[in-house]
Amino acid sequence: MASNQTITKPAMPVLDWAVYPKRALLVVLAATGLLAYFWLASRYPALWHKAHLAGGSSLASLFTLNPPIYIYPEADLYERILWSTFNWLDANKLGMTFGIIFGALVLTLLDFLKRPATSNALLNSAFGLLMGAPLGVCANCAAPIAKGMLDGGSRQETALATMLSSPTFNAVVLIMLFSLFPWWMGAIKVSLSAFFILVVMPGLVHRFRKASKAPAAATGAAPQACTLDFNTMTPASAPVRESWPKAFQYTVRTFLLKFGYILMMTVPLMFLAGLTGAVLEQMIDLPALVWGPTEGGAGMAKIAVVALLGTSLPMPIAMDMLLADVLFRAGVSAPVIVTLLFTLGLYSVYSFLIVMTSTSKRLATALFVAVAALGAGAGWLTMLLQ
């Protein structure tokens, strides 16, 4: 009788900090410089500019305050979609460039570090939330960073929490939230977002990660190690001392390979997300959809549609606050505003595409459905309490 054998996943060779500290230090310095430039020279000045415009702005587009191309209503549909896609790409170009470069740096750094792992999903998610909050990029631009973390071997809870928290728990966005809307709306958005990131998302990751491993266990086939081997990884048991020039050479080489990979895997999806957002913008009259009373079955159906739309739209950073503010000042009902505040910005069609290609279609779909369901639930609860 055959004896029971334990099938283990082949260990992935990882560079320990004690093996190549110079490479890791070079990546940390590069990432620090990139963050400093992005925060001080680009992102936070732009966020504060949006914050100052809030309360008195009118939007020419769902995705940008000042679109480079004005879209005439009488233009053909294909022209409106084309120029709307261009406007979306223009609005996201800086954040997306940062996301791709930073994602490649993260993927490079994870090659050079021995990563401590914990099976505590709450701690992993909380760590990701703390990492993502100060980044100051939207769910679209944070997606390449999550891609780099996932492919580098980070826990899925940490990578996804980083992506989800960046557009929601940024300090400037929180100031805008509680300045523009009643405190209870802000409390609903923050508490529900924290619940989703710390409880719902880790639960879904556990559910679908376990399901994806079941077929391999049933057939007795050993799962394959998933790693990108660029001939730069050395087992931690073989310490190597290298000069600074050699460390710099290997670091640049590894970064360029990782950057090419992130670029190849995310940019085509970025164009697809922009096109999808443009189609939604041009074919759905959002003001007409959200306007009017929300009562009874028709009101509940309207909120459900708004939740699905809000979860789909690839909104740039803080544009969700400005759009909700414009609609709120125009008199759109509170249940619709609460739904939009939660769903807009937290997830998007681009987030869906990145999660689908990095983990599984089932997890990406489950996250989408969960965001839409929680957003609709918040709107329905507000409607009932009114």
C-alpha positions as CSV (number, residue, x, y, z in Angstrom):
1,M,0.0,0.0,0.0
2,A,1.4,3.4,-0.9
3,S,2.4,5.5,2.0
4,N,0.9,9.0,2.4
5,Q,3.1,11.7,1.1
6,T,3.0,15.4,2.0
7,I,3.2,17.6,-1.0
8,T,4.9,20.9,-0.3
9,K,5.3,23.9,-2.5
10,P,8.9,24.3,-3.8
11,A,10.7,27.1,-1.8
12,M,11.2,30.2,-3.8
13,P,14.8,31.4,-3.6
14,V,14.8,34.8,-1.9
15,L,17.5,37.3,-1.4
16,D,17.9,38.0,2.3
17,W,18.7,41.6,3.5
18,A,22.0,40.1,4.9
19,V,22.9,38.8,1.5
20,Y,22.5,41.8,-0.7
21,P,21.8,44.8,1.5
22,K,23.4,47.3,-1.0
23,R,20.8,46.4,-3.7
24,A,17.9,46.8,-1.3
25,L,19.2,50.1,0.0
26,L,19.5,51.4,-3.5
27,V,15.9,50.5,-4.2
28,V,14.7,52.1,-1.0
29,L,16.6,55.3,-1.8
30,A,15.1,55.4,-5.3
31,A,11.6,54.7,-3.9
32,T,12.0,57.4,-1.3
33,G,13.1,60.0,-3.9
34,L,10.2,59.1,-6.1
35,L,7.7,59.4,-3.3
36,A,9.1,62.7,-2.2
37,Y,8.9,64.2,-5.7
38,F,5.4,62.8,-6.3
39,W,4.0,63.9,-3.0
40,L,5.6,67.4,-2.8
41,A,5.7,68.4,-6.5
42,S,2.7,66.7,-8.0
43,R,0.1,64.7,-6.0
44,Y,-0.6,66.7,-2.9
45,P,-0.5,70.1,-4.6
46,A,-3.0,68.7,-7.1
47,L,-5.2,67.3,-4.3
48,W,-5.2,70.6,-2.4
49,H,-6.2,72.4,-5.6
50,K,-9.1,70.0,-6.0
51,A,-10.0,70.6,-2.3
52,H,-10.1,74.3,-2.8
53,L,-12.3,74.0,-5.9
54,A,-14.8,71.9,-4.0
55,G,-18.1,73.5,-3.0
56,G,-18.2,75.7,-6.0
57,S,-17.1,73.7,-9.0
58,S,-19.1,72.4,-11.9
59,L,-17.7,69.4,-13.8
60,A,-17.3,69.4,-17.6
61,S,-16.4,65.7,-17.4
62,L,-16.8,62.8,-14.9
63,F,-13.1,62.2,-14.9
64,T,-11.4,65.6,-15.0
65,L,-12.0,69.2,-13.9
66,N,-10.3,70.7,-17.0
67,P,-10.4,68.2,-19.9
68,P,-7.9,69.0,-22.6
69,I,-10.5,68.3,-25.3
70,Y,-14.0,69.7,-25.0
71,I,-16.6,67.2,-26.2
72,Y,-19.6,68.7,-28.0
73,P,-22.9,67.0,-27.2
74,E,-23.9,66.9,-30.9
75,A,-20.7,65.0,-31.9
76,D,-21.1,61.4,-33.0
77,L,-21.1,58.7,-30.3
78,Y,-17.8,57.2,-31.4
79,E,-16.1,60.6,-31.4
80,R,-17.4,61.3,-27.9
81,I,-16.1,58.0,-26.7
82,L,-12.7,58.5,-28.4
83,W,-12.2,61.9,-26.9
84,S,-13.5,60.9,-23.5
85,T,-11.0,58.1,-23.4
86,F,-8.2,60.5,-24.3
87,N,-9.4,62.9,-21.5
88,W,-9.4,60.0,-19.0
89,L,-5.8,58.9,-20.0
90,D,-4.7,62.5,-19.6
91,A,-6.3,62.8,-16.2
92,N,-4.5,59.6,-15.0
93,K,-1.2,60.0,-16.8
94,L,0.8,61.3,-13.8
95,G,-0.7,59.0,-11.2
96,M,-0.4,56.0,-13.6
97,T,3.3,56.8,-14.4
98,F,4.0,56.9,-10.7
99,G,2.1,53.7,-10.1
100,I,4.0,51.8,-12.7
101,I,7.4,53.0,-11.6
102,F,6.7,52.5,-7.9
103,G,5.2,49.0,-8.7
104,A,8.4,48.1,-10.5
105,L,10.5,49.3,-7.5
106,V,8.3,47.3,-5.1
107,L,8.7,44.2,-7.2
108,T,12.5,44.8,-7.4
109,L,12.8,45.3,-3.6
110,L,10.9,42.2,-2.8
111,D,13.5,40.2,-4.8
112,F,16.2,41.6,-2.4
113,L,14.4,41.1,0.9
114,K,13.5,38.1,3.0
115,R,9.8,38.8,3.7
116,P,8.3,38.0,7.1
117,A,5.0,36.3,6.6
118,T,2.0,36.0,8.9
119,S,-1.2,34.1,8.4
120,N,-3.2,36.7,10.3
121,A,-5.4,38.2,7.6
122,L,-6.4,41.1,9.8
123,L,-2.8,42.1,10.4
124,N,-1.9,41.7,6.7
125,S,-4.9,43.9,5.7
126,A,-4.2,46.5,8.4
127,F,-0.6,46.7,7.2
128,G,-1.7,47.2,3.6
129,L,-4.2,49.9,4.7
130,L,-1.4,51.8,6.5
131,M,0.8,51.5,3.4
132,G,-1.8,52.7,1.0
133,A,-3.3,55.6,2.9
134,P,-0.4,58.1,2.4
135,L,0.2,57.1,-1.3
136,G,-2.4,59.6,-2.6
137,V,-3.3,57.8,-5.8
138,C,-6.6,56.6,-7.1
139,A,-7.7,53.0,-7.3
140,N,-6.6,53.0,-11.0
141,C,-3.0,54.3,-10.3
142,A,-2.7,52.1,-7.2
143,A,-3.5,49.0,-9.2
144,P,0.1,48.7,-10.8
145,I,1.5,49.0,-7.3
146,A,-0.7,46.1,-6.1
147,K,0.4,44.2,-9.2
148,G,4.0,44.6,-8.2
149,M,3.3,43.5,-4.7
150,L,1.3,40.4,-5.8
151,D,3.9,39.3,-8.3
152,G,6.6,39.9,-5.8
153,G,5.1,37.4,-3.3
154,S,3.3,39.8,-0.9
155,R,0.2,38.5,0.8
156,Q,-2.9,39.1,-1.3
157,E,-4.6,40.8,1.7
158,T,-1.7,43.3,2.0
159,A,-1.5,44.1,-1.7
160,L,-5.3,44.6,-2.1
161,A,-5.6,46.6,1.0
162,T,-2.9,48.9,-0.2
163,M,-4.8,49.4,-3.5
164,L,-8.2,49.9,-1.8
165,S,-7.0,52.3,0.9
166,S,-5.0,54.7,-1.2
167,P,-8.0,56.6,-2.7
168,T,-10.2,56.3,0.5
169,F,-8.0,57.0,3.5
170,N,-5.8,59.7,2.1
171,A,-5.7,62.7,4.5
172,V,-6.7,65.3,1.9
173,V,-9.6,63.1,0.7
174,L,-10.8,62.6,4.3
175,I,-10.7,66.4,4.9
176,M,-12.7,67.0,1.7
177,L,-15.2,64.3,2.8
178,F,-16.0,65.8,6.2
179,S,-15.9,69.3,4.9
180,L,-18.3,68.9,2.0
181,F,-20.8,66.4,3.4
182,P,-22.7,65.9,6.7
183,W,-20.7,64.1,9.3
184,W,-22.9,61.1,9.2
185,M,-22.2,60.6,5.5
186,G,-18.5,60.7,6.1
187,A,-18.9,58.3,9.0
188,I,-20.7,55.8,6.8
189,K,-18.1,56.0,4.1
190,V,-15.1,55.6,6.4
191,S,-16.6,52.9,8.6
192,L,-17.9,50.9,5.7
193,S,-14.7,51.2,3.8
194,A,-12.7,50.0,6.8
195,F,-15.1,47.1,7.2
196,F,-14.7,46.1,3.6
197,I,-10.9,46.4,3.6
198,L,-10.3,44.7,7.0
199,V,-13.1,42.1,7.1
200,V,-14.9,41.5,3.8
201,M,-11.8,41.6,1.5
202,P,-9.7,39.2,3.6
203,G,-12.6,36.8,3.8
204,L,-13.1,36.8,0.1
205,V,-9.3,36.3,-0.4
206,H,-9.4,33.3,2.0
207,R,-12.4,31.8,0.3
208,F,-11.2,32.0,-3.3
209,R,-7.5,31.3,-2.5
210,K,-8.6,28.1,-0.8
211,A,-10.9,27.2,-3.7
212,S,-8.1,27.7,-6.2
213,K,-5.8,25.2,-4.3
214,A,-8.4,22.5,-4.1
215,P,-7.9,21.0,-7.6
216,A,-4.2,20.6,-7.1
217,A,-4.7,18.8,-3.8
218,A,-7.3,16.6,-5.3
219,T,-5.2,15.4,-8.2
220,G,-2.0,15.1,-6.1
221,A,-0.1,17.4,-8.4
222,A,2.4,19.6,-6.8
223,P,1.7,23.3,-7.4
224,Q,4.3,25.1,-9.4
225,A,6.3,27.9,-8.0
226,C,5.1,31.2,-9.4
227,T,8.0,33.6,-9.7
228,L,9.8,35.8,-12.2
229,D,13.3,34.6,-12.6
230,F,15.6,37.2,-14.0
231,N,18.8,35.4,-12.9
232,T,19.2,37.9,-10.1
233,M,18.1,35.7,-7.2
234,T,20.6,33.8,-5.1
235,P,19.7,31.4,-2.2
236,A,20.0,33.1,1.2
237,S,22.4,30.4,2.3
238,A,25.1,31.7,0.0
239,P,26.1,35.1,1.3
240,V,27.8,37.3,-1.3
241,R,29.7,40.5,-0.8
242,E,29.6,42.9,-3.8
243,S,30.9,46.3,-4.5
244,W,28.7,49.3,-4.9
245,P,29.2,49.5,-8.7
246,K,28.2,45.9,-9.1
247,A,25.2,46.3,-6.8
248,F,24.1,49.3,-8.8
249,Q,24.5,47.4,-12.0
250,Y,22.4,44.5,-10.8
251,T,19.8,46.7,-9.3
252,V,19.3,48.8,-12.4
253,R,19.1,45.6,-14.5
254,T,16.6,44.0,-12.3
255,F,14.5,47.2,-12.1
256,L,14.4,47.6,-15.9
257,L,13.2,44.0,-16.3
258,K,10.5,44.4,-13.7
259,F,9.5,47.8,-15.1
260,G,9.1,46.2,-18.6
261,Y,7.0,43.5,-17.1
262,I,4.7,45.8,-15.1
263,L,4.4,48.1,-18.2
264,M,3.5,45.2,-20.4
265,M,0.9,43.8,-18.0
266,T,-0.8,47.1,-17.0
267,V,-0.7,49.6,-19.8
268,P,-3.0,47.6,-22.2
269,L,-5.5,47.2,-19.4
270,M,-5.2,50.9,-18.7
271,F,-6.4,51.7,-22.2
272,L,-9.2,49.2,-21.9
273,A,-10.3,50.7,-18.6
274,G,-10.3,54.2,-20.1
275,L,-12.3,53.0,-23.0
276,T,-14.8,51.3,-20.7
277,G,-15.1,54.4,-18.6
278,A,-15.7,56.6,-21.7
279,V,-18.4,54.3,-22.9
280,L,-20.1,54.4,-19.5
281,E,-19.8,58.2,-19.4
282,Q,-21.2,58.8,-22.9
283,M,-23.9,56.2,-22.9
284,I,-25.3,56.8,-19.4
285,D,-26.9,60.1,-18.4
286,L,-25.7,60.1,-14.8
287,P,-27.6,63.3,-13.7
288,A,-30.8,61.9,-15.1
289,L,-30.2,58.5,-13.4
290,V,-29.5,59.9,-9.9
291,W,-32.1,62.7,-10.0
292,G,-35.6,62.3,-8.5
293,P,-37.0,60.8,-5.4
294,T,-35.9,57.4,-4.0
295,E,-38.9,55.7,-2.6
296,G,-40.3,52.2,-2.7
297,G,-39.1,49.5,-5.2
298,A,-38.2,52.0,-7.9
299,G,-36.0,53.8,-5.5
300,M,-34.3,50.7,-4.4
301,A,-33.7,49.7,-8.0
302,K,-32.2,53.1,-8.8
303,I,-29.8,52.8,-5.9
304,A,-28.7,49.3,-7.1
305,V,-28.0,50.6,-10.6
306,V,-26.1,53.6,-9.1
307,A,-24.0,51.2,-7.0
308,L,-23.1,49.1,-10.0
309,L,-22.2,52.2,-12.0
310,G,-20.2,53.7,-9.1
311,T,-18.2,50.5,-8.7
312,S,-17.4,50.4,-12.4
313,L,-16.3,54.0,-13.1
314,P,-12.5,54.4,-13.1
315,M,-12.4,57.7,-11.2
316,P,-9.2,59.7,-10.7
317,I,-8.2,60.7,-7.2
318,A,-10.6,63.0,-5.4
319,M,-12.9,63.3,-8.4
320,D,-15.4,61.1,-6.6
321,M,-15.6,63.7,-3.9
322,L,-16.1,66.5,-6.4
323,L,-18.7,64.7,-8.4
324,A,-20.7,63.7,-5.3
325,D,-20.4,67.3,-4.1
326,V,-21.8,68.7,-7.4
327,L,-24.7,66.3,-7.3
328,F,-25.4,66.9,-3.6
329,R,-25.5,70.7,-4.0
330,A,-27.8,70.2,-7.0
331,G,-30.3,68.4,-4.7
332,V,-29.7,64.7,-5.4
333,S,-31.2,62.7,-2.6
334,A,-29.0,61.5,0.4
335,P,-29.4,57.7,-0.3
336,V,-27.9,58.2,-3.8
337,I,-25.0,60.4,-2.5
338,V,-24.2,57.9,0.2
339,T,-24.0,55.1,-2.4
340,L,-21.8,57.1,-4.6
341,L,-19.5,58.2,-1.8
342,F,-18.8,54.6,-1.0
343,T,-18.6,53.0,-4.4
344,L,-16.9,55.8,-6.4
345,G,-13.1,55.6,-6.1
346,L,-12.9,52.4,-3.9
347,Y,-12.9,49.9,-6.8
348,S,-13.1,50.3,-10.6
349,V,-13.1,48.4,-13.8
350,Y,-9.3,48.8,-13.9
351,S,-8.9,47.4,-10.4
352,F,-11.1,44.5,-11.6
353,L,-8.8,43.8,-14.6
354,I,-5.6,43.9,-12.5
355,V,-7.0,41.7,-9.8
356,M,-8.4,39.3,-12.4
357,T,-5.0,39.0,-14.2
358,S,-3.0,38.8,-11.0
359,T,-5.1,36.5,-8.9
360,S,-8.3,35.1,-10.3
361,K,-11.4,36.2,-12.1
362,R,-13.6,34.8,-9.3
363,L,-11.9,37.0,-6.7
364,A,-12.0,40.1,-8.9
365,T,-15.7,39.5,-9.5
366,A,-16.4,38.8,-5.8
367,L,-14.7,42.1,-4.8
368,F,-16.8,44.0,-7.4
369,V,-20.0,42.4,-6.3
370,A,-19.2,43.0,-2.6
371,V,-18.4,46.7,-3.2
372,A,-21.6,47.2,-5.2
373,A,-23.7,45.3,-2.6
374,L,-22.4,47.2,0.4
375,G,-22.9,50.5,-1.5
376,A,-26.4,49.6,-2.3
377,G,-27.0,48.5,1.2
378,A,-25.8,51.8,2.6
379,G,-28.1,53.6,0.2
380,W,-31.1,51.4,1.1
381,L,-30.5,51.9,4.8
382,T,-30.3,55.7,4.4
383,M,-33.5,55.6,2.4
384,L,-35.3,53.6,5.1
385,L,-34.0,55.9,7.9
386,Q,-35.2,59.0,6.1
